[in-house]
Every structure is written in C-alpha cells, then in structure tokens.
C-alpha cells in the first residue's frame, strides 16, 4: 500500500525551502510514496497550522514539515524553531500520525542552511519509515 504524504513548506528563506521541497518530492517518488497534499505557509512558526489542516482532512498517512530558520541578531530563531517543533510533535501525537521535522536551524547562517537542504530527504524518509513500521506493528498485534 502506497504511503500518502502531506507536505507543509515554509516560504521564508524561499531560496532554501524551494530546493528542500524539490528534493522532498523527488525522494518521496523514489521511495514509492505519493505527496497528495501541499500547503505553503509564510514562515516556520506557521507550519503547525498547515500540519493541523492536513491532518484534519485525514487522507494522508504522515506529514513532512519543511522550513529553514536562520540565525539573526536576537534569539528569535530559537523561539521560532522550538515552538514550531513542539507544536508539530503535539499534533503528531494528537492525530496519531507521524509528522517529520524537516526544519533546519536554529543557530545557523545562510551557508549552513544551504548545506542542509538535503535534510528534506531525511524528513521524507523518516515519515515513510515510521508509517511502514507502524503498519507492520499493527499487523503483528492485529
């Protein structure tokens, strides 16, 4: 059974997140999964509402959250990343579906962010693996 994924992509730092989205789509196809829903949100802080919307529709097996939080002169990057990550985990548990965290940062500059574009592939792979392993578990426990 093909894994159906939702994708939530932050538009902030779009030069980075666009490439993350492209890699995520390619890797999902390579792994035999299908991205059926995509929502683009303004920034990483907004990702949880996109995740929630996709999960509420109920037609995906997992959601992949992609974003890029680059360090600034304040601790704003840490606040954004920590709160987004926490809420994403809460939504995963609330809806009993995997939501993988493909948000790079905080504490990195633009060069480091570009070097981490490939992390989008890891987020897709994690979501697919977890869906498959949970299916196996459910089958074993009947």
C-alpha positions, 0 to 999 in steps of 0.5 A: 500500500502506497504511503500518502504524504502531506507536505507543509513548506515554509516560504521564508528563506524561499531560496532554501525551502524551494530546493528542500521541497524539490528534493522532498518530492523527488525522494518521496517518488523514489521511495514509492510514496505519493505527496497528495497534499501541499500547503505553503505557509509564510514562515516556520512558526506557521507550519503547525497550522498547515500540519493541523489542516492536513491532518484534519482532512485525514487522507494522508498517512504522515506529514513532512514539515519543511522550513529553514530558520536562520540565525539573526541578531536576537534569539528569535530563531530559537523561539521560532524553531522550538515552538514550531517543533513542539507544536508539530510533535503535539499534533503528531501525537494528537492525530496519531500520525507521524509528522517529520521535522524537516526544519533546519536551524536554529543557530545557523547562517545562510551557508549552513542552511544551504548545506542542509537542504538535503535534510528534506530527504531525511524528513521524507524518509523518516515519515515513510519509515515510521508509517511502514513500521507502524503498519507492520506493528499493527499487523503483528498485534492485529 
